[in-house]
Every structure is written in C-alpha cells, then in structure tokens.
Amino acid sequence: MGSPLIVGVGEEEYFVASDASAFLEYTRNVLHLNDGEMAVVHRTEGHQVSTLAGQALSPRLVALEGSLEQIEKGGYKHFMLKEIMEQPTALLNCMRGRVCISNEPGSPVLGSQVGDRAHPLLRPAPIKSGVSLTLGGIEQLVGPEGAKYTMLDKLRAARRIIICGCGTSWHAGLVGEYILETLCKVPVEVEYASEFRYRNAVLRADEDVVIVISQSGETADTLAALRYAKSQGVLCMGICNTVGSTIARETDGGIYLHAGPEIGVASTKAFTCQVTVLAMLALRISHTRTISDAQYSELALALSSLPNKIDDLIRCNLRDSLPSQLPRILILN
C-alpha cells in the first residue's frame, strides 16, 4: 500500500516490480495496480486483478515507451554524464508534436517543426507566421456530465496557481513561477509538497488550480499533496515523466515530459524538460489574453531554438575537457 507496483505481461511469463526498467528487456506490456488492488498471475492460465475485498477488475494493458538502450550507460562513464549529453534530444522530444512553425497554418516548413528528422536538430527558419503550440493533455474535457470544461479554460480563469514539488521539481516550479506570473499575470505560489501536505492549506475550488511536478510520478510527498488538493475539490494538473505513474493516473489531466528514463540521482534532462513544459504552459495560457500574437510567435520561436543552443553549449564546454565524448553527445537514429 502506498508504493508503486506494476505487473509486466509477457508471453507465458509475468514480472512483478516497482519499476518497469527491471523487466523492459523482456516485455513492454504492463498493468498498473492502484492502492487496495491485487493481482494473481499464472504462467499459462493468465492473470486476474481484483480489489482486496475480492471485486474483479479489468485494468487496461499499457504499452510502455522507450528501449533497453535508454537505461544503459551507452559507453559513458556514468549515467549523469550520459543524461547531460541527452538534454538536446530530450528537449526535442519534449516539444515534438507540440510546437510547430510554418509559413502557412497547417503547412510545416522543413527544419522548422520540432522533431523534424531531416536534420540532426531543429534549425528554425526566420519566420514569424503560422506558429502553433498544442498541449493535448490540458485541452481534454474534464468535470461532471453536463458541465464539462477543458483544463485550459480552468487555468485561464484561475485566480491563483499553486505548484507543488520536491527537490529538483520544486526548483523547476520556482522558475515556472517567474514565467507564469510574467506572461499570464496570475499569482503563483510554489510549495514544498512535504510541507503542503501537512499544513491544512486553505484552497478554493472555484479559484485555485494545483500543479504537481514529479519526474517519477511516484514521489510520496507530492502524491499526498495531490490527494489533499483533490479532497478540497481543487482541479489538479500533473507534470511528470513516467507514463502511467500514480500521479499521471490520479490528476485531472497533465503534460508528460517525454525526456526518457533518468537513472542518475541528480536530475539533468528532466529538470530542463520540466522548465520547458512550464514555459509552453505559460505561453498556451497567456496567448490572446495577456500577450499579443507577435509576442507569442517570438517566444515560441525562441523556445523552439533551445535544443540547438544547449547542444552548442555542451559542445563548447566539453571540447577541451572531454574530446573523446564529443561524437557521442547527440546520437539520433
């Protein structure tokens, strides 16, 4: 109870672990168990999931992203160095399908759409028209039947935004506070989740939105803060990296980082992706409300140039100190 538990479903074999990296070599299909649930597995007879009280359940089988290579060091001395080098690719994936720049709406320009594989990295064209930013996770309908709304609507109407996180995620929230207040003109508070969960914070369901940030999506204090906010009737949004994690399942909606697995204890690429997601969120909320189309286009173009700028910075800093690592800084298939 309280700890993540997943079941990997293979061909006549099952794996039980707290993290999918333990069996990613053998299967990508997983079942996520919630608190108060249990699974009975049999190698040839299949599996059954139920509550501890015996009520049968039919959880959805989820296909995981990623590959075995992503959780290996790939020739680097340690994971932290590897993940520093992966930041340009991680940012590219974070913005893929979300930031699009084109001469005409619906007509992407080669080399100007995030994720374009024609070039190793995005090289934005010097244009300022046809810029679009889409965050599907906050544009889905939420709320009771007959009174549904999008999370984006709620964010735009919020009188206050509260960001909760621990460690690196809390620091990303501090950066997000500046961006959101500057662009969206809405008060933002950043809270340690470990404090927020215990201090009986005063929340207003009709005015506040809580954003919880966690790389793993399983941070105990952040999850407790989320559950407290939900108990107060507040709309909760999640920003996390792990698909299918507890926070991803329990929030009303949210945005995945798509940074890839982060093994190193000291966060690198997950932090830069968290800040990037908060910047994209601020742009999406503020567009047509508190910033003009020209400002929106200018900032979106600047955001789309980050993968190249970080790649150039890494190469510059490591050219003399780690020459043997330079060819491995960015490897795109």
C-alpha positions in Angstrom: 0.0 0.0 0.0 1.4 3.4 -1.0 4.2 2.0 -3.1 4.1 1.6 -6.9 3.5 -1.9 -8.1 3.4 -3.0 -11.8 3.0 -6.3 -13.5 4.8 -7.0 -16.7 2.9 -9.2 -19.1 4.9 -11.3 -21.5 4.4 -14.5 -23.5 3.5 -17.1 -20.8 5.5 -15.2 -18.3 4.9 -12.4 -15.8 7.1 -9.9 -13.9 6.3 -8.0 -10.8 8.3 -4.9 -9.9 8.1 -1.3 -8.7 9.7 0.0 -11.9 9.5 -1.2 -15.5 13.2 -1.0 -16.0 13.5 -4.3 -14.2 11.9 -6.2 -17.0 12.0 -3.9 -20.0 14.3 -6.4 -21.7 11.5 -8.9 -21.8 8.2 -7.1 -22.3 6.8 -3.6 -22.7 3.2 -4.5 -21.7 2.3 -3.6 -18.1 -0.6 -3.5 -15.7 -0.6 -0.7 -13.1 -2.0 -1.7 -9.7 -3.6 1.0 -7.5 -3.7 1.0 -3.7 -6.1 -1.6 -2.5 -5.7 -3.8 -5.5 -4.1 -7.2 -6.1 -3.1 -9.4 -9.0 -3.0 -13.2 -9.3 -0.8 -14.4 -12.1 -0.3 -17.9 -13.6 2.2 -18.6 -16.3 -0.2 -20.4 -18.5 -3.6 -19.5 -17.2 -3.3 -15.7 -17.4 -3.9 -13.1 -14.7 -6.8 -11.8 -12.6 -6.9 -8.4 -10.9 -9.2 -7.6 -8.1 -9.6 -5.4 -5.0 -8.5 -6.7 -1.7 -12.2 -7.2 -1.0 -12.5 -9.6 -3.9 -14.2 -7.4 -6.5 -13.0 -8.3 -10.0 -11.4 -5.5 -12.1 -10.3 -5.2 -15.7 -7.4 -2.8 -15.8 -6.1 -1.6 -19.2 -2.9 -3.1 -20.5 -0.4 -0.3 -21.2 2.4 -0.5 -23.8 5.5 1.3 -22.5 7.6 3.7 -24.5 11.4 3.6 -24.5 14.0 1.0 -25.2 16.6 -1.1 -23.3 19.4 1.2 -24.6 17.9 4.1 -22.8 18.5 2.6 -19.4 22.1 1.6 -20.2 25.2 3.9 -20.0 25.9 3.5 -23.7 29.7 3.9 -23.3 29.6 6.8 -20.9 31.4 6.7 -17.5 28.2 7.2 -15.6 24.5 7.9 -16.1 24.7 11.6 -15.1 27.2 12.4 -17.9 25.0 10.5 -20.4 21.9 12.4 -19.3 23.7 15.7 -19.5 24.6 14.9 -23.1 21.0 13.8 -23.9 19.4 17.2 -23.0 19.2 18.5 -26.6 17.4 15.2 -27.7 15.2 15.3 -24.6 14.1 18.8 -25.3 13.4 17.9 -28.9 11.2 15.1 -27.8 9.5 17.2 -25.2 8.4 19.7 -27.8 7.8 17.2 -30.6 4.2 17.5 -31.9 3.6 20.4 -29.6 5.5 23.3 -31.1 5.0 23.8 -34.9 6.2 26.7 -37.0 5.1 27.1 -40.6 4.8 29.6 -43.4 1.1 28.9 -43.6 -1.1 27.3 -41.0 -1.1 23.5 -41.4 2.0 23.6 -43.7 5.1 22.8 -41.8 8.5 24.2 -43.1 11.3 21.6 -43.4 13.6 22.0 -40.4 11.2 24.3 -38.6 8.9 21.7 -36.9 10.1 20.3 -33.7 11.1 16.7 -34.2 11.9 17.0 -37.9 14.4 14.2 -38.7 15.7 15.8 -41.9 18.3 17.5 -39.7 20.1 16.3 -36.6 18.5 19.1 -34.6 15.9 21.7 -35.2 17.1 24.7 -37.1 14.2 27.2 -37.1 13.6 29.2 -40.2 13.5 33.0 -39.7 9.7 33.3 -40.0 7.0 34.6 -37.6 3.8 33.3 -39.1 1.9 30.1 -38.6 3.3 29.4 -35.1 1.2 26.9 -33.1 1.6 25.3 -29.7 -0.6 22.4 -28.7 -0.8 20.7 -25.3 -3.4 18.0 -25.7 -3.3 16.9 -22.0 -4.8 20.2 -20.9 -7.3 20.6 -23.7 -9.3 17.5 -22.9 -12.7 17.8 -21.3 -13.0 17.3 -17.5 -15.7 17.8 -14.9 -19.1 16.3 -14.4 -21.5 15.4 -17.1 -23.5 18.4 -18.4 -20.9 20.9 -17.0 -17.7 19.8 -18.7 -14.8 22.2 -19.5 -11.2 22.0 -20.5 -8.3 22.3 -18.1 -7.0 25.1 -20.2 -10.2 27.1 -19.6 -9.8 26.5 -15.8 -6.2 27.6 -15.9 -7.1 30.8 -17.7 -9.8 31.5 -15.2 -7.8 30.7 -12.1 -7.2 33.4 -9.5 -4.2 31.5 -8.2 -1.9 28.7 -9.3 -0.2 26.6 -6.7 2.8 24.5 -7.8 3.9 21.6 -5.5 7.1 19.5 -5.8 10.1 18.1 -4.1 13.8 18.7 -4.7 14.6 19.4 -8.4 10.9 19.6 -9.3 10.4 22.3 -6.6 13.3 24.3 -8.2 11.7 23.9 -11.6 8.5 25.2 -10.1 10.4 28.3 -8.9 11.4 29.1 -12.5 7.9 28.4 -13.6 6.6 30.9 -11.1 8.5 33.7 -12.8 7.4 32.6 -16.2 3.7 32.2 -15.3 3.4 35.4 -13.4 5.3 37.4 -16.1 3.2 36.1 -19.0 -0.1 35.1 -17.5 -0.4 37.9 -14.9 -1.8 35.4 -12.3 -0.4 34.9 -8.7 1.6 31.7 -8.4 2.8 30.0 -5.2 5.4 27.3 -5.1 5.2 24.9 -2.2 7.3 22.1 -0.9 5.0 19.1 -1.2 6.4 17.8 2.1 5.1 20.9 3.9 1.9 21.5 1.9 0.6 18.0 2.7 0.6 18.7 6.5 -0.3 22.3 7.0 -4.0 22.2 6.0 -3.6 24.8 3.3 -6.7 26.9 2.5 -7.8 26.1 -1.0 -10.8 27.5 -3.0 -12.2 25.0 -5.5 -13.6 27.7 -7.7 -10.5 29.9 -7.9 -7.4 27.7 -7.5 -5.5 25.2 -9.6 -2.8 23.0 -8.2 0.1 21.8 -10.4 2.1 18.9 -9.1 5.6 18.1 -10.6 7.4 14.8 -10.3 9.9 13.1 -12.6 8.9 9.6 -11.5 5.3 10.4 -10.8 5.6 8.4 -7.6 7.1 10.9 -5.1 5.3 10.1 -1.9 5.0 13.7 -0.5 3.9 15.1 -3.9 1.3 12.4 -4.2 0.0 13.2 -0.7 -0.2 16.9 -1.6 -2.2 16.0 -4.8 -4.6 13.9 -2.8 -5.1 16.6 -0.3 -5.8 19.2 -3.0 -8.3 16.8 -4.7 -10.1 16.3 -1.3 -10.7 20.0 -1.3 -12.3 19.9 -4.7 -9.5 21.7 -6.5 -8.6 20.9 -10.1 -5.2 19.2 -10.2 -2.8 19.1 -13.1 0.3 16.8 -13.3 3.7 17.3 -14.9 5.7 14.1 -14.9 8.0 11.9 -17.0 6.8 8.4 -16.3 3.9 7.3 -18.4 1.2 5.5 -16.4 2.6 6.6 -13.0 0.4 7.2 -10.0 0.4 10.9 -10.3 -0.4 10.7 -14.1 -3.4 8.5 -13.3 -4.7 10.5 -10.3 -4.5 14.0 -11.7 -7.4 15.5 -13.7 -5.0 16.0 -16.7 -1.5 17.0 -17.4 1.6 17.0 -19.6 4.3 14.3 -20.0 7.9 15.4 -20.3 8.9 12.7 -22.8 12.5 13.1 -21.5 13.3 9.4 -21.5 14.4 7.4 -18.4 16.5 9.3 -16.0 18.7 7.0 -13.9 21.1 9.5 -12.3 20.1 10.8 -8.9 21.0 14.4 -9.7 18.4 15.5 -12.2 19.6 16.9 -15.6 17.4 16.4 -18.6 14.2 16.0 -16.6 14.8 19.5 -15.0 15.3 21.2 -18.3 12.2 19.5 -19.7 10.1 20.5 -16.6 11.1 24.1 -17.2 10.3 23.8 -20.9 6.9 22.4 -20.2 6.1 25.2 -17.8 7.2 27.7 -20.4 4.9 26.0 -23.0 2.1 26.0 -20.5 2.5 29.7 -19.8 2.5 30.5 -23.5 -0.6 28.5 -24.0 -2.5 30.2 -21.1 -1.4 33.7 -22.0 -1.9 33.7 -25.7 -4.6 36.1 -26.8 -5.2 37.1 -23.2 -2.1 38.8 -21.8 0.4 38.7 -24.7 -0.1 39.6 -28.3 0.2 37.3 -31.3 3.6 38.9 -32.1 4.9 38.2 -28.6 3.5 34.7 -28.7 5.3 34.0 -32.1 8.6 35.5 -30.9 8.6 33.4 -27.7 7.6 30.2 -29.4 10.4 30.6 -31.9 12.8 31.3 -29.1 11.6 28.2 -27.3 12.0 26.0 -30.4 15.7 27.0 -30.6 16.6 25.7 -27.2 17.7 22.2 -28.3 20.3 23.6 -30.7 21.5 26.2 -28.2 22.0 23.6 -25.4 23.8 21.3 -27.9 26.1 24.1 -28.9 26.8 25.0 -25.2 27.6 21.4 -24.3 30.0 21.0 -27.3 31.7 24.3 -26.4 32.2 23.4 -22.7 33.4 19.9 -23.4 35.5 20.5 -26.5 38.8 20.7 -24.5 37.9 18.6 -21.4 36.2 15.6 -22.9 37.2 15.4 -26.6 36.6 11.7 -26.8 32.9 12.2 -25.7 32.1 14.8 -28.4 30.9 12.3 -31.1 28.6 10.8 -28.5 26.9 14.0 -27.4 23.9 13.5 -29.7 23.1 10.3 -31.5 19.8 10.3 -33.5 18.7 7.2 -35.4 
